[in-house]
Amino acid sequence: MASLKELRNKIGVIESTRKVTDAMKLVAGVKLRKSEQKAEASREYASTLHSILAKIRREFIDVESELFFGRKREKTVLLVVLASDRGLCGNFNYLVGKETMNIVQNLQTEGKNVRIICIGNKIRDILKKFSDSFEKMELLEGFYRSNDIYENSKKLAEKIVSEFMSGKVDKVGIIYTRYYSAMNHSVELKNIIPLSCEPNNDKTDTVFEPNAEKVLNDLLPFNITIQIYQAVLESIASEQSSRMTSMDNATRNADNLLSEFKMQYNRTRQAKITLELVEVISGAKAIAKE
């Protein structure tokens, strides 16, 4: 049985840990509200922009754009994987890594080479164990540390467009965690190059001003930037949600441990007091008999 001193030390450590987890839960909650507002505010714009471009009737477009039509032969696929730089967010990074490996295995089964761009130190560390599965893996450091996430998304879009146009990759997808609510988010793959096609039953002709080539050359790279930016916002909101939930569970576990150890401490203390009383009474009786 643990001594009173040992129990007091354990209780002190658990109380200190509880203060930290409770504070982190509150901080994550504040950050979640801010990131949730940003993700929801831009979601409709990103979705509408992509839908407008994806529903253009391609049979009437006389423009040679691989960003729009894609390539007949897709040999190398570039995956941009979004996770976090920091831990203590439950299974957030693990789920991203698991889904990434499932997608990579499916692509390799189709005979395609895979390249990876990691955004987040944690996902890089997870995927390092499977580095033999990739043709190349690269980490974009400091992506989240800048206050201008949009500007970073624009630079990333320019980088992957350059990779695509130079023929180094034939298709680009982004793996991220889509945010639905504080308790609901899922890891998804969104293909951003080439532009996906959506069915369009509208017979109305699409009018381009000044012309289709100019419009598509301007809007397609811009759309890639917007889709990356939206995916980053969704991922950040999901990360903060996972961290808040994780810290809340840790705080609850600390409360349960405190309750158990305090009960054990009180029982040990009472047993010690009882033992001391028995010894005093036994001694008094022995003296009285003499």
KOLBA-598229 format. One record per residue (C-alpha): x, y, z; residue number from 1; residue in three letters. Coordinates in steps of 0.02 Angstrom, whole numbers, plus 50000, padded with zeros to 5 digits. Layout:
# KOLBA-598229
<site <X Y Z> NUM ALA>
...
//
This chain:
# KOLBA-598229
<site <50000 50000 50000> 1 MET>
<site <50065 50174 49954> 2 ALA>
<site <50113 50290 50096> 3 SER>
<site <50025 50455 50130> 4 LEU>
<site <50174 50551 50061> 5 LYS>
<site <50172 50453 49898> 6 GLU>
<site <49985 50480 49879> 7 LEU>
<site <50003 50667 49912> 8 ARG>
<site <50138 50677 49778> 9 ASN>
<site <50029 50585 49652> 10 LYS>
<site <49881 50697 49690> 11 ILE>
<site <49990 50851 49667> 12 GLY>
<site <50055 50791 49499> 13 VAL>
<site <49881 50749 49435> 14 ILE>
<site <49812 50918 49492> 15 GLU>
<site <49954 51008 49400> 16 SER>
<site <49922 50906 49243> 17 THR>
<site <49735 50940 49254> 18 ARG>
<site <49766 51127 49259> 19 LYS>
<site <49869 51114 49099> 20 VAL>
<site <49743 51007 49004> 21 THR>
<site <49598 51117 49060> 22 ASP>
<site <49690 51274 49002> 23 ALA>
<site <49732 51193 48835> 24 MET>
<site <49551 51143 48812> 25 LYS>
<site <49495 51324 48837> 26 LEU>
<site <49628 51391 48718> 27 VAL>
<site <49582 51262 48586> 28 ALA>
<site <49398 51309 48606> 29 GLY>
<site <49435 51492 48571> 30 VAL>
<site <49544 51449 48420> 31 LYS>
<site <49410 51329 48358> 32 LEU>
<site <49277 51464 48355> 33 ARG>
<site <49389 51580 48254> 34 LYS>
<site <49446 51446 48130> 35 SER>
<site <49268 51379 48114> 36 GLU>
<site <49205 51552 48066> 37 GLN>
<site <49340 51571 47934> 38 LYS>
<site <49308 51399 47859> 39 ALA>
<site <49120 51423 47851> 40 GLU>
<site <49134 51601 47783> 41 ALA>
<site <49237 51548 47630> 42 SER>
<site <49162 51375 47600> 43 ARG>
<site <49017 51434 47491> 44 GLU>
<site <49131 51541 47384> 45 TYR>
<site <49257 51400 47355> 46 ALA>
<site <49119 51275 47317> 47 SER>
<site <49029 51392 47196> 48 THR>
<site <49188 51440 47103> 49 LEU>
<site <49236 51258 47079> 50 HIS>
<site <49060 51210 47026> 51 SER>
<site <49049 51349 46895> 52 ILE>
<site <49212 51294 46814> 53 LEU>
<site <49173 51108 46828> 54 ALA>
<site <49004 51128 46742> 55 LYS>
<site <49072 51215 46587> 56 ILE>
<site <49019 51111 46437> 57 ARG>
<site <49186 51053 46370> 58 ARG>
<site <49129 51001 46198> 59 GLU>
<site <49109 51185 46151> 60 PHE>
<site <49277 51244 46220> 61 ILE>
<site <49415 51259 46091> 62 ASP>
<site <49557 51288 46215> 63 VAL>
<site <49710 51180 46242> 64 GLU>
<site <49728 51180 46431> 65 SER>
<site <49793 51029 46524> 66 GLU>
<site <49740 51110 46688> 67 LEU>
<site <49562 51100 46620> 68 PHE>
<site <49559 50939 46517> 69 PHE>
<site <49701 50843 46599> 70 GLY>
<site <49821 50722 46514> 71 ARG>
<site <49782 50559 46430> 72 LYS>
<site <49926 50473 46521> 73 ARG>
<site <49936 50498 46709> 74 GLU>
<site <50098 50420 46769> 75 LYS>
<site <50146 50524 46921> 76 THR>
<site <50024 50589 47053> 77 VAL>
<site <50067 50727 47176> 78 LEU>
<site <49977 50723 47343> 79 LEU>
<site <49974 50875 47457> 80 VAL>
<site <49942 50809 47633> 81 VAL>
<site <49877 50929 47768> 82 LEU>
<site <49898 50890 47953> 83 ALA>
<site <49972 50987 48100> 84 SER>
<site <50138 51047 48167> 85 ASP>
<site <50093 51004 48346> 86 ARG>
<site <50026 50853 48439> 87 GLY>
<site <49904 50834 48584> 88 LEU>
<site <49758 50829 48462> 89 CYS>
<site <49700 50650 48482> 90 GLY>
<site <49704 50540 48328> 91 ASN>
<site <49695 50687 48206> 92 PHE>
<site <49867 50660 48127> 93 ASN>
<site <49855 50471 48136> 94 TYR>
<site <49693 50468 48035> 95 LEU>
<site <49768 50581 47901> 96 VAL>
<site <49920 50467 47890> 97 GLY>
<site <49814 50310 47881> 98 LYS>
<site <49703 50378 47742> 99 GLU>
<site <49856 50441 47647> 100 THR>
<site <49933 50267 47647> 101 MET>
<site <49769 50190 47587> 102 ASN>
<site <49763 50313 47443> 103 ILE>
<site <49947 50285 47400> 104 VAL>
<site <49922 50096 47397> 105 GLN>
<site <49772 50114 47280> 106 ASN>
<site <49871 50226 47162> 107 LEU>
<site <50019 50107 47161> 108 GLN>
<site <49901 49963 47122> 109 THR>
<site <49851 50063 46967> 110 GLU>
<site <50036 50073 46920> 111 GLY>
<site <50060 50257 46963> 112 LYS>
<site <50207 50342 47048> 113 ASN>
<site <50169 50449 47200> 114 VAL>
<site <50252 50607 47263> 115 ARG>
<site <50207 50688 47429> 116 ILE>
<site <50209 50867 47492> 117 ILE>
<site <50183 50871 47680> 118 CYS>
<site <50109 51022 47768> 119 ILE>
<site <50136 50990 47953> 120 GLY>
<site <50284 50914 48045> 121 ASN>
<site <50180 50776 48122> 122 LYS>
<site <50120 50702 47958> 123 ILE>
<site <50299 50705 47893> 124 ARG>
<site <50354 50604 48045> 125 ASP>
<site <50213 50479 48019> 126 ILE>
<site <50245 50455 47833> 127 LEU>
<site <50434 50441 47857> 128 LYS>
<site <50407 50259 47906> 129 LYS>
<site <50333 50227 47732> 130 PHE>
<site <50455 50336 47633> 131 SER>
<site <50502 50187 47523> 132 ASP>
<site <50325 50191 47453> 133 SER>
<site <50347 50367 47381> 134 PHE>
<site <50449 50430 47236> 135 GLU>
<site <50486 50588 47335> 136 LYS>
<site <50426 50669 47498> 137 MET>
<site <50444 50854 47537> 138 GLU>
<site <50400 50959 47691> 139 LEU>
<site <50341 51139 47677> 140 LEU>
<site <50405 51209 47842> 141 GLU>
<site <50323 51356 47930> 142 GLY>
<site <50163 51350 47826> 143 PHE>
<site <50051 51378 47979> 144 TYR>
<site <50165 51499 48070> 145 ARG>
<site <50132 51641 47951> 146 SER>
<site <49981 51751 47983> 147 ASN>
<site <49941 51754 47797> 148 ASP>
<site <49881 51578 47759> 149 ILE>
<site <49806 51636 47594> 150 TYR>
<site <49974 51698 47531> 151 GLU>
<site <50055 51533 47577> 152 ASN>
<site <49915 51441 47487> 153 SER>
<site <49946 51548 47333> 154 LYS>
<site <50132 51508 47335> 155 LYS>
<site <50093 51322 47353> 156 LEU>
<site <49969 51333 47207> 157 ALA>
<site <50102 51416 47099> 158 GLU>
<site <50226 51280 47147> 159 LYS>
<site <50113 51134 47101> 160 ILE>
<site <50054 51218 46940> 161 VAL>
<site <50237 51239 46893> 162 SER>
<site <50269 51055 46933> 163 GLU>
<site <50120 51005 46826> 164 PHE>
<site <50161 51116 46678> 165 MET>
<site <50342 51057 46676> 166 SER>
<site <50282 50877 46662> 167 GLY>
<site <50352 50818 46829> 168 LYS>
<site <50178 50767 46887> 169 VAL>
<site <50021 50724 46790> 170 ASP>
<site <49888 50741 46924> 171 LYS>
<site <49874 50833 47090> 172 VAL>
<site <49763 50795 47239> 173 GLY>
<site <49750 50866 47414> 174 ILE>
<site <49716 50758 47568> 175 ILE>
<site <49639 50856 47711> 176 TYR>
<site <49516 50841 47854> 177 THR>
<site <49348 50917 47809> 178 ARG>
<site <49262 51004 47954> 179 TYR>
<site <49076 50975 47979> 180 TYR>
<site <49055 51012 48165> 181 SER>
<site <49154 51007 48326> 182 ALA>
<site <49117 50821 48341> 183 MET>
<site <49113 50775 48157> 184 ASN>
<site <49255 50785 48030> 185 HIS>
<site <49327 50663 47905> 186 SER>
<site <49485 50642 47800> 187 VAL>
<site <49450 50669 47615> 188 GLU>
<site <49542 50675 47449> 189 LEU>
<site <49505 50819 47330> 190 LYS>
<site <49577 50816 47154> 191 ASN>
<site <49628 50992 47104> 192 ILE>
<site <49727 50961 46943> 193 ILE>
<site <49653 50931 46818> 194 PRO>
<site <49486 51013 46852> 195 LEU>
<site <49352 50884 46886> 196 SER>
<site <49199 50881 46775> 197 CYS>
<site <49022 50893 46844> 198 GLU>
<site <48864 50849 46746> 199 PRO>
<site <48771 50997 46672> 200 ASN>
<site <48598 50979 46596> 201 ASN>
<site <48583 51164 46558> 202 ASP>
<site <48577 51190 46369> 203 LYS>
<site <48624 51374 46384> 204 THR>
<site <48788 51419 46299> 205 ASP>
<site <48928 51485 46407> 206 THR>
<site <48987 51657 46354> 207 VAL>
<site <49168 51705 46391> 208 PHE>
<site <49229 51885 46395> 209 GLU>
<site <49350 51926 46316> 210 PRO>
<site <49375 51743 46265> 211 ASN>
<site <49378 51567 46339> 212 ALA>
<site <49569 51554 46336> 213 GLU>
<site <49594 51714 46436> 214 LYS>
<site <49459 51671 46563> 215 VAL>
<site <49521 51494 46593> 216 LEU>
<site <49704 51544 46602> 217 ASN>
<site <49659 51668 46739> 218 ASP>
<site <49526 51570 46834> 219 LEU>
<site <49600 51395 46837> 220 LEU>
<site <49759 51441 46937> 221 PRO>
<site <49653 51554 47048> 222 PHE>
<site <49532 51412 47081> 223 ASN>
<site <49677 51299 47133> 224 ILE>
<site <49733 51431 47258> 225 THR>
<site <49557 51446 47328> 226 ILE>
<site <49533 51258 47344> 227 GLN>
<site <49699 51239 47436> 228 ILE>
<site <49658 51387 47549> 229 TYR>
<site <49487 51313 47591> 230 GLN>
<site <49562 51142 47627> 231 ALA>
<site <49689 51223 47745> 232 VAL>
<site <49551 51315 47839> 233 LEU>
<site <49450 51155 47855> 234 GLU>
<site <49604 51062 47918> 235 SER>
<site <49646 51196 48048> 236 ILE>
<site <49467 51195 48115> 237 ALA>
<site <49469 51004 48125> 238 SER>
<site <49636 51006 48215> 239 GLU>
<site <49575 51128 48348> 240 GLN>
<site <49415 51026 48368> 241 SER>
<site <49517 50867 48395> 242 SER>
<site <49632 50955 48518> 243 ARG>
<site <49485 51026 48617> 244 MET>
<site <49402 50854 48627> 245 THR>
<site <49566 50769 48673> 246 SER>
<site <49604 50893 48812> 247 MET>
<site <49426 50881 48877> 248 ASP>
<site <49444 50691 48889> 249 ASN>
<site <49613 50712 48975> 250 ALA>
<site <49537 50832 49101> 251 THR>
<site <49395 50710 49137> 252 ARG>
<site <49519 50568 49161> 253 ASN>
<site <49619 50676 49281> 254 ALA>
<site <49462 50713 49380> 255 ASP>
<site <49426 50526 49394> 256 ASN>
<site <49604 50488 49449> 257 LEU>
<site <49598 50628 49577> 258 LEU>
<site <49437 50558 49648> 259 SER>
<site <49513 50384 49663> 260 GLU>
<site <49677 50440 49740> 261 PHE>
<site <49592 50559 49862> 262 LYS>
<site <49478 50419 49919> 263 MET>
<site <49629 50305 49937> 264 GLN>
<site <49721 50443 50032> 265 TYR>
<site <49575 50469 50153> 266 ASN>
<site <49557 50282 50183> 267 ARG>
<site <49745 50263 50214> 268 THR>
<site <49743 50413 50331> 269 ARG>
<site <49592 50347 50427> 270 GLN>
<site <49673 50175 50442> 271 ALA>
<site <49832 50256 50509> 272 LYS>
<site <49734 50359 50635> 273 ILE>
<site <49635 50205 50689> 274 THR>
<site <49796 50107 50711> 275 LEU>
<site <49871 50246 50817> 276 GLU>
<site <49713 50253 50925> 277 LEU>
<site <49717 50065 50949> 278 VAL>
<site <49899 50076 51003> 279 GLU>
<site <49862 50218 51126> 280 VAL>
<site <49710 50129 51201> 281 ILE>
<site <49804 49964 51213> 282 SER>
<site <49947 50052 51301> 283 GLY>
<site <49828 50141 51421> 284 ALA>
<site <49743 49977 51466> 285 LYS>
<site <49910 49893 51495> 286 ALA>
<site <49963 50033 51612> 287 ILE>
<site <49794 50026 51705> 288 ALA>
<site <49814 49840 51738> 289 LYS>
<site <49983 49867 51814> 290 GLU>
//
